[in-house]
Amino acid sequence: MLLAFAPSSLILANNYLLIIVSVILQGMFMLFFIIKLLMLALSYKLYLVKKEPYFSALLFSIPLAIVGLIMGHSLIGVFVGSAILFALAFVCFLLISKVPTGTPEYSILAITAIIVAFVI
């Protein structure tokens, strides 16, 4: 009822503020999305050198947890999210160690990237 008598410039300013906030949040989401895929690629490169799934999964999950804390997510949310990402990366690299190199290896990595990008 009170907004019905508000000046149109105030309503317009609120709309612009909502648009700016949504653009900033989308940018932060895209930044985290890019960081997740970049960290997956870097941990895969480490896996190719060391052939150790544990260290590669740690390299994937720990920087993402730090970025999540910097972005202001809650501590429990970051802990649960990084545990899920660590488990997913560990299973991915463990499966990669069991299959022959080539197409099966890249298929497992692509499925992991899709899960990381769109689900988690």
Contacts in CASP RR format, 6 or more apart in sequence:
PFRMAT RR
TARGET T0000
AUTHOR 0000-0000-0000
METHOD contacts of the structure
MODEL  1
MLLAFAPSSLILANNYLLIIVSVILQGMFMLFFIIKLLMLALSYKLYLVK
KEPYFSALLFSIPLAIVGLIMGHSLIGVFVGSAILFALAFVCFLLISKVP
TGTPEYSILAITAIIVAFVI
3 11 0 8 1.000
28 71 0 8 1.000
32 67 0 8 1.000
32 68 0 8 1.000
32 71 0 8 1.000
33 117 0 8 1.000
35 63 0 8 1.000
35 64 0 8 1.000
35 67 0 8 1.000
36 64 0 8 1.000
36 85 0 8 1.000
36 116 0 8 1.000
36 117 0 8 1.000
36 120 0 8 1.000
37 113 0 8 1.000
37 116 0 8 1.000
37 117 0 8 1.000
39 59 0 8 1.000
39 60 0 8 1.000
39 63 0 8 1.000
39 64 0 8 1.000
40 60 0 8 1.000
40 89 0 8 1.000
40 109 0 8 1.000
40 112 0 8 1.000
40 113 0 8 1.000
40 116 0 8 1.000
42 59 0 8 1.000
42 60 0 8 1.000
43 56 0 8 1.000
43 57 0 8 1.000
43 59 0 8 1.000
43 60 0 8 1.000
43 89 0 8 1.000
43 93 0 8 1.000
44 56 0 8 1.000
44 93 0 8 1.000
44 109 0 8 1.000
46 55 0 8 1.000
46 56 0 8 1.000
46 59 0 8 1.000
47 53 0 8 1.000
47 56 0 8 1.000
47 93 0 8 1.000
47 96 0 8 1.000
50 56 0 8 1.000
51 97 0 8 1.000
53 90 0 8 1.000
53 93 0 8 1.000
53 94 0 8 1.000
53 96 0 8 1.000
53 97 0 8 1.000
54 90 0 8 1.000
56 89 0 8 1.000
56 93 0 8 1.000
57 86 0 8 1.000
57 87 0 8 1.000
57 89 0 8 1.000
57 90 0 8 1.000
57 92 0 8 1.000
57 93 0 8 1.000
58 86 0 8 1.000
60 85 0 8 1.000
60 86 0 8 1.000
60 89 0 8 1.000
61 82 0 8 1.000
61 83 0 8 1.000
61 85 0 8 1.000
61 86 0 8 1.000
61 89 0 8 1.000
62 82 0 8 1.000
64 82 0 8 1.000
64 85 0 8 1.000
65 78 0 8 1.000
65 79 0 8 1.000
65 81 0 8 1.000
65 82 0 8 1.000
68 78 0 8 1.000
69 75 0 8 1.000
69 78 0 8 1.000
81 120 0 8 1.000
84 120 0 8 1.000
85 116 0 8 1.000
85 120 0 8 1.000
88 112 0 8 1.000
88 115 0 8 1.000
88 116 0 8 1.000
88 120 0 8 1.000
89 112 0 8 1.000
92 108 0 8 1.000
92 109 0 8 1.000
92 112 0 8 1.000
95 108 0 8 1.000
96 105 0 8 1.000
96 108 0 8 1.000
96 109 0 8 1.000
99 105 0 8 1.000
99 108 0 8 1.000
END
